[in-house]
Amino acid sequence: MLLTLEMTDALRPSELFALRWRSFDGNRLTIRETVYRGKIRPFGKTEKSLGDVLLPKGMVDDLWLWKQECHDSSPDAFIFPNTDGGFMDTGNYRNRILNPLAEKLDYRD
Protein backbone atom coordinates (compact mmCIF):
# COMPACT_ATOMS: atom_id res chain seq x y z
CA MET A 1 0.00 0.00 0.00
CA LEU A 2 2.89 2.33 0.77
CA LEU A 3 4.46 1.84 -2.63
CA THR A 4 1.11 2.23 -4.36
CA LEU A 5 0.47 5.58 -2.67
CA GLU A 6 4.00 6.68 -3.40
CA MET A 7 3.78 5.82 -7.09
CA THR A 8 0.15 6.55 -8.00
CA ASP A 9 -0.39 9.70 -5.96
CA ALA A 10 3.17 11.07 -6.21
CA LEU A 11 3.61 11.27 -2.45
CA ARG A 12 7.09 11.55 -0.99
CA PRO A 13 8.11 9.15 1.79
CA SER A 14 8.47 12.18 4.09
CA GLU A 15 4.77 12.93 3.49
CA LEU A 16 3.59 9.31 3.75
CA PHE A 17 5.37 8.54 6.99
CA ALA A 18 3.88 11.58 8.75
CA LEU A 19 0.29 10.63 7.86
CA ARG A 20 -1.94 9.95 10.83
CA TRP A 21 -5.39 8.40 10.84
CA ARG A 22 -6.94 11.84 11.38
CA SER A 23 -5.55 12.66 7.91
CA PHE A 24 -7.84 10.08 6.25
CA ASP A 25 -11.45 11.22 5.91
CA GLY A 26 -12.86 8.49 3.71
CA ASN A 27 -11.98 9.62 0.21
CA ARG A 28 -8.84 11.70 0.63
CA LEU A 29 -5.71 12.19 2.67
CA THR A 30 -4.87 15.59 4.10
CA ILE A 31 -1.14 16.12 4.41
CA ARG A 32 -0.56 18.37 7.42
CA GLU A 33 3.04 17.55 8.34
CA THR A 34 6.14 15.77 7.06
CA VAL A 35 9.04 13.76 8.45
CA TYR A 36 12.55 15.11 8.01
CA ARG A 37 15.79 14.00 9.68
CA GLY A 38 13.99 12.19 12.47
CA LYS A 39 11.53 14.97 13.28
CA ILE A 40 7.94 15.84 12.48
CA ARG A 41 7.61 19.27 10.93
CA PRO A 42 4.51 21.33 10.06
CA PHE A 43 5.72 22.15 6.54
CA GLY A 44 6.77 20.31 3.41
CA LYS A 45 9.47 20.38 0.78
CA THR A 46 7.47 22.75 -1.43
CA GLU A 47 4.52 25.10 -0.96
CA LYS A 48 2.17 22.53 -2.46
CA SER A 49 3.43 19.61 -0.34
CA LEU A 50 0.70 20.12 2.25
CA GLY A 51 -2.95 19.77 1.34
CA ASP A 52 -5.52 17.26 0.17
CA VAL A 53 -4.87 14.23 -2.00
CA LEU A 54 -7.97 12.63 -3.52
CA LEU A 55 -7.79 8.85 -3.57
CA PRO A 56 -9.18 6.37 -6.10
CA LYS A 57 -11.88 4.06 -4.74
CA GLY A 58 -9.58 1.02 -4.67
CA MET A 59 -7.08 2.86 -2.47
CA VAL A 60 -9.87 4.10 -0.19
CA ASP A 61 -11.07 0.51 0.24
CA ASP A 62 -7.52 -0.69 0.97
CA LEU A 63 -6.98 2.03 3.56
CA TRP A 64 -10.27 1.15 5.31
CA LEU A 65 -9.14 -2.48 5.48
CA TRP A 66 -5.72 -1.46 6.78
CA LYS A 67 -7.35 0.73 9.43
CA GLN A 68 -9.30 -2.27 10.68
CA GLU A 69 -6.20 -4.49 10.73
CA CYS A 70 -3.61 -2.13 12.15
CA HIS A 71 -2.63 -2.19 15.80
CA ASP A 72 -3.60 1.43 16.55
CA SER A 73 -6.13 3.34 14.47
CA SER A 74 -6.68 6.22 16.88
CA PRO A 75 -6.66 9.70 15.27
CA ASP A 76 -3.09 10.52 16.35
CA ALA A 77 -1.63 7.13 15.37
CA PHE A 78 0.52 6.95 12.24
CA ILE A 79 -1.04 5.16 9.27
CA PHE A 80 2.31 3.52 8.46
CA PRO A 81 4.06 3.26 11.84
CA ASN A 82 7.43 1.82 12.66
CA THR A 83 7.64 -1.18 15.00
CA ASP A 84 7.37 1.11 18.05
CA GLY A 85 4.27 2.93 16.75
CA GLY A 86 6.21 6.08 15.84
CA PHE A 87 6.95 7.42 12.38
CA MET A 88 9.20 5.58 9.95
CA ASP A 89 12.56 7.04 8.97
CA THR A 90 12.90 7.92 5.28
CA GLY A 91 16.57 6.90 5.11
CA ASN A 92 15.85 3.58 6.74
CA TYR A 93 12.99 2.97 4.28
CA ARG A 94 15.25 3.76 1.35
CA ASN A 95 18.03 1.46 2.59
CA ARG A 96 15.91 -1.44 3.82
CA ILE A 97 13.02 -1.45 1.30
CA LEU A 98 13.68 0.53 -1.87
CA ASN A 99 17.34 -0.33 -2.50
CA PRO A 100 16.82 -4.12 -2.11
CA LEU A 101 13.72 -3.87 -4.32
CA ALA A 102 15.73 -2.05 -6.98
CA GLU A 103 18.43 -4.72 -6.80
CA LYS A 104 15.87 -7.50 -7.06
CA LEU A 105 14.39 -5.82 -10.14
CA ASP A 106 17.92 -5.26 -11.49
CA TYR A 107 17.31 -1.51 -11.73
CA ARG A 108 20.28 0.68 -12.56
CA ASP A 109 20.41 4.49 -12.80
C-alpha positions as CSV (number, residue, x, y, z in Angstrom):
1,M,0.0,0.0,0.0
2,L,2.9,2.3,0.8
3,L,4.5,1.8,-2.6
4,T,1.1,2.2,-4.4
5,L,0.5,5.6,-2.7
6,E,4.0,6.7,-3.4
7,M,3.8,5.8,-7.1
8,T,0.2,6.5,-8.0
9,D,-0.4,9.7,-6.0
10,A,3.2,11.1,-6.2
11,L,3.6,11.3,-2.4
12,R,7.1,11.6,-1.0
13,P,8.1,9.1,1.8
14,S,8.5,12.2,4.1
15,E,4.8,12.9,3.5
16,L,3.6,9.3,3.7
17,F,5.4,8.5,7.0
18,A,3.9,11.6,8.7
19,L,0.3,10.6,7.9
20,R,-1.9,10.0,10.8
21,W,-5.4,8.4,10.8
22,R,-6.9,11.8,11.4
23,S,-5.6,12.7,7.9
24,F,-7.8,10.1,6.2
25,D,-11.4,11.2,5.9
26,G,-12.9,8.5,3.7
27,N,-12.0,9.6,0.2
28,R,-8.8,11.7,0.6
29,L,-5.7,12.2,2.7
30,T,-4.9,15.6,4.1
31,I,-1.1,16.1,4.4
32,R,-0.6,18.4,7.4
33,E,3.0,17.5,8.3
34,T,6.1,15.8,7.1
35,V,9.0,13.8,8.5
36,Y,12.6,15.1,8.0
37,R,15.8,14.0,9.7
38,G,14.0,12.2,12.5
39,K,11.5,15.0,13.3
40,I,7.9,15.8,12.5
41,R,7.6,19.3,10.9
42,P,4.5,21.3,10.1
43,F,5.7,22.1,6.5
44,G,6.8,20.3,3.4
45,K,9.5,20.4,0.8
46,T,7.5,22.7,-1.4
47,E,4.5,25.1,-1.0
48,K,2.2,22.5,-2.5
49,S,3.4,19.6,-0.3
50,L,0.7,20.1,2.2
51,G,-3.0,19.8,1.3
52,D,-5.5,17.3,0.2
53,V,-4.9,14.2,-2.0
54,L,-8.0,12.6,-3.5
55,L,-7.8,8.9,-3.6
56,P,-9.2,6.4,-6.1
57,K,-11.9,4.1,-4.7
58,G,-9.6,1.0,-4.7
59,M,-7.1,2.9,-2.5
60,V,-9.9,4.1,-0.2
61,D,-11.1,0.5,0.2
62,D,-7.5,-0.7,1.0
63,L,-7.0,2.0,3.6
64,W,-10.3,1.1,5.3
65,L,-9.1,-2.5,5.5
66,W,-5.7,-1.5,6.8
67,K,-7.4,0.7,9.4
68,Q,-9.3,-2.3,10.7
69,E,-6.2,-4.5,10.7
70,C,-3.6,-2.1,12.2
71,H,-2.6,-2.2,15.8
72,D,-3.6,1.4,16.6
73,S,-6.1,3.3,14.5
74,S,-6.7,6.2,16.9
75,P,-6.7,9.7,15.3
76,D,-3.1,10.5,16.4
77,A,-1.6,7.1,15.4
78,F,0.5,7.0,12.2
79,I,-1.0,5.2,9.3
80,F,2.3,3.5,8.5
81,P,4.1,3.3,11.8
82,N,7.4,1.8,12.7
83,T,7.6,-1.2,15.0
84,D,7.4,1.1,18.0
85,G,4.3,2.9,16.8
86,G,6.2,6.1,15.8
87,F,6.9,7.4,12.4
88,M,9.2,5.6,10.0
89,D,12.6,7.0,9.0
90,T,12.9,7.9,5.3
91,G,16.6,6.9,5.1
92,N,15.9,3.6,6.7
93,Y,13.0,3.0,4.3
94,R,15.3,3.8,1.3
95,N,18.0,1.5,2.6
96,R,15.9,-1.4,3.8
97,I,13.0,-1.4,1.3
98,L,13.7,0.5,-1.9
99,N,17.3,-0.3,-2.5
100,P,16.8,-4.1,-2.1
101,L,13.7,-3.9,-4.3
102,A,15.7,-2.0,-7.0
103,E,18.4,-4.7,-6.8
104,K,15.9,-7.5,-7.1
105,L,14.4,-5.8,-10.1
106,D,17.9,-5.3,-11.5
107,Y,17.3,-1.5,-11.7
108,R,20.3,0.7,-12.6
109,D,20.4,4.5,-12.8
